[in-house]
Amino acid sequence: MLDFAVEYTSNNDACDHNLKGFLDSVQSAMSLPPSSVSSVVAKVTAMLPLSLLERVSDLLSPLYHTLEKPEPLTPQEEIDLQSGQERLWKLCEKCVQANIPLTVDAEHIAVQPAIDYLTYLTAIKHGKNGSPIVYGTIQAYLKDAKERLLLATKAAEEMGIPVGFKLVRGAYMSSERKTASSLGYESPIHNSIQETHACYNDCAAFMLENIANSSNAVILATHNVESGFDSGFFVHCAGRLAATRAIELGIEKRNRKLEFAQLYGMSDALSFGLRNAGFLVSKYTPYGPIQMVIPYLLRRAEENRGLLSSSTIDRDLMRKELKRRLKAAIF
């Protein structure tokens, strides 16, 4: 999964520049062997000004995080919104030509309603070819994650549009809780990691049953650190549950409707285990100019400190494998 790793922007010129970077990532993907790239990743906050997305989200959200009902968009804001939508459409058209899915990242809840709106409009415009070309993202750490998923799939079914989702736990937990506390509203994040895991598994189970009987698709992006060993192989709690359920439902392992994904350099034991079992597996790979990628990676490291424990697991597994191979070579 190629991710042109740019952060949010505040003006249209920067948005145009970022669009070129995303288009170049599709072009790069086209030059690689078809089996080496599963999708291209985009951030809507890199293609529309952040302040505009916040305004649109306030207008779309049924629970305004303001003291008064927001004012309607100004004529200039409407023009900027249309320009941003056209950027996303242009990127999607490039993906259609390349036959490479476009995965739209989820972001802060303050801008997520606008991101969902733009993503689903794009999916409607380009999603009538039998399989989804646009994937939205569902963050399982949100209390209303399952509700969002159900509403989106129901709407897509009524319109006859195939829909794709990337299911993640979420990467903005600390900042979301701080924002909720500072503005005096209830945190949108589940109260415990166990609740988040349960929500993730519930959403994954729903999507597996859904894709077994439709043209929809799902990417299960997971790094759950709860793990163990089974017959000498790494077993991942959520990965194992999803893989087992997929087999029970008769979903072919190499079917593009189901894919697993992890961050590049993280949870490699899980990635290899699922791949060895025959499933499609991708690594989320950020790239770009060093001055742009470093701030992105620092933010991801801060937001995903809990994932560092999975790196320890990977190191332990590698040590055990090296010992096993050394013993095999000696004896």
FENDA-V786352 format. One record per run of one state. SS is the DSSP state (a for helix, b for strand, c for the rest). FROM is the first residue (numbers start at 1). TO is the last residue. If there is no record, write none. Layout:
BEGIN
ss = [SS:SS]
from = [FROM:FROM]
to = [TO:TO]
END
This chain:
BEGIN
ss = [c:b:c:a:c:a:c:b:c:a:c:a:c:a:c:b:c:a:c:b:c:b:c:a:c:b:c:a:c:b:c:a:c:b:c:b:c:b:a:c:b:c:a:c:b:c:a:c:a:c]
from = [1:2:5:12:32:34:37:39:43:44:47:50:61:75:99:101:105:109:127:134:140:142:143:145:160:164:169:173:184:189:190:193:213:217:222:227:231:233:237:249:258:264:268:277:281:288:290:304:305:331]
to = [1:4:11:31:33:36:38:42:43:46:49:60:74:98:100:104:108:126:133:139:141:142:144:159:163:168:172:183:188:189:192:212:216:221:226:230:232:236:248:257:263:267:276:280:287:289:303:304:330:331]
END
